[in-house]
Structure formats: structure tokens, C-alpha cells
Amino acid sequence: MKTNTATTPATDLSIVDDILTTIRESHSFCLSGHQNPDGDVIGSELAMASLIRRMNPKSKVDIMNAGPVPKSVSFLPGADNIRNVTRVEGKYDVVMVFECSGADRMGGIIDFSSQVVKVVNIDHHLHNPNFGHINFVEPTTSSTAELIFKIAERSGLPIQKNEAICMYTGVVTDTGWFRYGNTNVQTLEIAAKLLAAGVPVAELSERVYLSKSETALRLLAWVLSNMTLHFEKRVALLHIPERIFKELGAHPDDLEEVVNQGLQVETVVASAFLKEKGDVVKVSLRSKGDWDINRVARAFGGGGHKNASGCSIQNSLEGAKADILRELQTLFPG
Ligand code: 5GP
């Protein structure tokens, strides 16, 4: 079995210091992440907002995303104040962008050239084009929340329990509770420090993972009964037609984690979950070990990580299934 003993490359502390100086010297901050934010976006935003308010108490700090807070992390301290917007109003000294492999991933809610003086890009995706004035981008780091931890630690302020809970949630949601290959020595060292700051681990895991709606389980049952396996059972193809989604009375939150279920089959190395919405099909992709699913997402203009990526395909559900299978086949030459 392959072990992951690697420590990540040393952080460029001059970038962290630039961010801390920006926090101290600016007056207004807009914090945002990728559209349809996940646990890492929300946890990172809330921890950073708290840190900014402590370092610079007179500043204005707003958190705005193109999409709602997922129910699974809506209990996080401060989550009630996060706004779901189609457009940010007014101007800010600083926009901090979390978890966005490109500026377009924010969903076009803010215009950098007219509404913001300084863009701070904090991310851990592959292929981030460094679109900010300050770019704190470490693709070897498990989660954006780990990067927020580095900023918080460097600030010299003791980490508060609420901040620790938010950062820990970001780390565990992006590492599948330390099960995925992005978990490394640094991740666990940071997690230990967050625990020391008071994270109630068991309570948190119950709130994040054991809080699904009944509909979510019925939807999962439908998806699994209709799963197909391809390429000598190495690929699991999962889908949900819009009609079934509506008949079940499902909510987008009910789709969380569904794609991972395909990987439970022992022969499967890649799982794709296709969600039909109008004339677009949103595709979530996951893989095991060295299988690079990011390549497949990028073929359709998407992105993400080696083992977890996504894209959108403008096609019917059946058409998108054929498209994605054709691209998945390239993983198995010969
Ligand atoms: P999910 O399948 O959970 O929506 O996303 C998995 C990973 O892929 C996340 O890191 C997410 O940011 C990225 N991702 C999902 N959809 C897209 C997309 O359409 N474009 C890009 N660039 N990344 C995506």
C-alpha cells in the first residue's frame, strides 16, 4: 500500500505576511468562494471573517456567495450572516476569493476592475491561474481551510474555538474526514492544533455527516438502483433525471456525497454522477489512487483535483452520459 508521509513544500511566508498587512491596512472586505459553496468555502470564509474582525475591529466584513450555505454546514457559527447573491453591490477595498480555481468560478457576482481595489486569491486547486493581486495558492494543501489556518497562526493571535470549528469543518469535508489522498502530515498536524483549540470532534461529525434528510436517502436509493458499471466494472455511472429529482421533492443539498458511493464497488476506480438541470448536465467526478479524473473534467472545460473534479455539459442527459463515457474510456487505453 502506498503511504502518504510527504510533507507539503514550505509555505512562502512573505505571501502570508502580505495578506496580514492587507488585513491590517484595509477598511472593507468582501469574502467569497466558488458558486454553490461547499464546507471548505463556508468554513474558510467564517474563520477568515472572524480573524479579520479580531485583527481590524473597525473594518466592514461581508460574506457573499453565488449559492446558499449547504444545510450540512449551516450550523457553523456565523453562517446565518452569509448572503446568497446574484450580484455584489458597491465597492470594497479587498475581495478575498476562496476555493476558486479561476475567477469565473465565483459565478460573476463581482467585477474586479470596478468594485475592488485588491483581490486576494486563496486556493488549493490544480491549475489556478493566480488571478489575484496576492495569490496564496498551494495545490498540495488538503483544503483552503488549511491555508486560512496558516494565516491565522502567523497572525500570532490564539485561535478561537469558533474559528477552529470552522477550519476543521473545511479540512474534514475536503479530505472525507482524512480518508482521501490529499491528507498528509501537515493536514494532521494542523488538525491536531485545531483539536487543541477545542473542536468537539464527535459532535461535529454527527452534525456534518449524520444530518441528511429522508429525501436524500430515497434519492440515493434511486440513484444506486439505476447505477451502471462500464469498462470491466472500473467505472460507475450514476445519474438523476430532473423529473425524478422533482418527483422526490429533493433539494440540491440532497445530492451531496452521492458521487462517492460509486467508489464503494471494489473494482471501480472512477465514479461519475450526472445531474440533469434544464439543458445542462452537471457532472461530479471522483477517482481512487493514481487515476487522474481531473483530465476528464478539463476535457469539458471543468476542473478540480486529481481525485475530485467537476464540469458542466450542455447536452441531454443521455447525450452527456455518452460524452462522459467516451472521455472516461481514455483512462483505459488498450
Ligand atoms: P463537486 O463534484 O463536489 O461539485 O466538485 C469537485 C471539485 O471539482 C471541487 O474542487 C470543485 O471546485 C471542482 N469543480 C466542480 N465543478 C467544476 C466546474 O464546472 N469547473 C471547475 N473549474 N471546477 C469544478
Boltz pocket constraint, residues with backbone or C-beta under 6 A from the ligand:
constraints:
  - pocket:
      binder: B
      contacts: [[A, 34], [A, 99], [A, 101], [A, 102], [A, 105], [A, 283], [A, 284], [A, 285], [A, 301], [A, 302], [A, 303], [A, 304], [A, 305], [A, 308], [A, 309], [A, 310], [A, 311], [A, 312]]
      max_distance: 6.0
